[in-house]
Amino acid sequence: MIVDCAVYREGRRTEGPEDFSEALSAARAAGGFVWVGLHEPTEKEFDHVSSEFALHPLAVEDALKAHQRPKLEVYEDSLFLVLKPVVYEPASDSVSSGEVMVFLGDGFVVTVRHGEGAPLAAVRRRLEQEPELLGKGPTAVLYAIADATVDHYLDVATELQNDLEELEAEVFSPDDGDSRHTASRIYTFKRQVLEFRRATGPLAPPMSRLSGPGGAAGAVPFVDAGAHPFFRDVNDHLTRVNESVEGLDRLVSDVLSAHLAQMGVRQNDDMRKISSWAAMAAVPTMLAGVYGMNFEHMPELHWTWSYPAVIAVMAVLEVLLYRLFKRRGWL
């Protein structure tokens, strides 16, 4: 579905022809550009756009199928960038990701959104309120989308850090709680971190490349050289995010190891308690078994004080065993 289509001249939105070819020609003639926004387009809808803007068929296939890793591809007539915006759901403490594909060329920007987490509407509104920035052309749109996406990564990283602190407090709480529930929460959190890493990690090389000659592969076509410092700023923020994700992943692994170690200690304590009570039960059982054999030649069976003596011996042994196990911390 085509969400929006506008022609921008000198950083301001103007009315243009409805036909994409005419709009692109008019924008180029006036030194402006066309920005077409689509949300989960059908193949038929996107065929019309791709043919008008001469988009590369491999990039078109990626934009239609989605489920792509963040990447940057340079074709003869356009630039293709894939971003994965991330959304944090406070109600379920979960992370979900969408996808944004940006086609950048001479006098045009085509954005394709999959999922609900993309900040494109907010980016367009913000840019239209900053004509000076929008006047820089398609590069400004590319920068604004990347900047908004990475800035939101920082917010999500903060939320995940808060969730991790809650998990740590639960694991190291004096109250044992529900160990199975805690383990489930830890594994679920680790999956959220993995989902987050899939969005942020692969984006580092494209951002480094867009940063200019200091990047991984030098300058990128269709990107204004004056925007390199801005992309370097985005790359710096992304580096902070990736370091935070690495820290979260290490910490949650440590929390899981600590939780499993605590469960092992608790199981050992339980086994010691069970063994202690079993040992205490074995003593009277043994004595009762001896005197329950009913052999004829057992002089103790005929003594007047045999029964109270055996009971007294049982009681003394039980007290001694109890004090022994208690002193050693088994009970």
Residue, then its C-alpha position, 0 to 999 in steps of 0.5 A: m500500500i502506498v502510504d504517502c508520495a510527495v515532492y520536496r523543493e528547497g526543503r518544503r513539501t509541494e504539490g506535484p503530478e500524481d504520475f511518478s515519472e512526471a513527479l520525478s522529472a519535475a523534482r529533478a528539474a527544480g533541484g528537489f526530490v520525490w519521497v514515496g512511502l509504502h507499507e507492506p506493498t503487494e507485488k503489483e503495487f511495487d512493480h509500478v514503483s520499481s519500474e518508474f524509478a528503475l530499482h534493481p530487481l534483486a533489491v526489489e525482491d528483498a523489499l517484497k519478501a522482507h526478513q532481511r538482515p541489515k545491510l547496504e547495497v550499492y547498485e548502478d542507479s540506486l542505493f539500498l539500505v535495510l534497517k530493523p527498527v525494534v519495539y519494546e512492549p512494556a506489558s509483556d517485557s518483549v522485543s519485536s522487530g520490523e523492517v525498513m528498506v530505503f531506496l536512494g537515487d538521483g532525485f528520489v527516495v522510496t521507503v518500504r516498511h514491514g511491521e509496525g515498529a518503523p518510525l517513518a511517519a514521525v521522521r517525515r513529520r519531523l523533517e517537514q518541520e526542518p526545511e533546512l535539513l530536508g533541503k539537503g535532499p535524499t541524503a537527509v531522509l536517509y540520515a533521519i531514518a537511520d538516526a531515529t532507528v538507532d536512537h530508539y535502540l538506546d531506549v530499548a537497551t535501557e528497558l532491557q537493562n532494567d529488566l535484567e536488574e529485576l531478574e538479578a534481584e529475583v535470582f539472588s533473593p533470599d526467598d527461593g521463589d519458583s525456580r522453574h519460573t525464574a529459569s523460564r524468565i531468564y531464557t525468555f530474556k536471553r531470546q529478547v537480547l538475541e532478537f535485539r542483537r540481530a537488529t543492531g549487530p549487522l547494521a555496524p558495517p553499513m553505518s561505518r561505510l556511510s560514515g565516509p572515507g573513514g568508514a569501511a569502504g570509503a564514500v558511498p554513491f548518492v550520499d552527500a559528502g557533507a553528511h558524513p559527520f552526521f552518519r559518524d554520529v549515528n555510528d557512534h550511537l550504534t557502537r554504544v548500543n552494540e556494546s550494551v547488547e554485548g554486556l547484556d548478553r554476558l550478564v544474562s549468561d552469568v545470571l543463568s549460571a548463578h541461578l543453576a548453581q543456586m539450584g544445585v546447592r539447594q538440591n544438595d541441601d535437600m538431599r542432605k536433609i533427606s539423608s539425615w532423616a533417613a539415617m535417624a529413621a534407620v536406627p530404631t528400625m534396626l533395633a526393632g528389627v533385631y528384637g522382632m526376629n523372635f528367636e527362642h534364645m534371646p535372653e533380653l526378651h525375658w528381662t523385665w526392663s528390656y522394653p523400656a531399655v530398648i526405647a531409651v537406647m533408641a531415644v538417646l541415639e536419635v538425640l545424638l544423631y539429631r545434634l550431630f546433623k544439626r551441628r554440621g548444618w544438615l538439618 
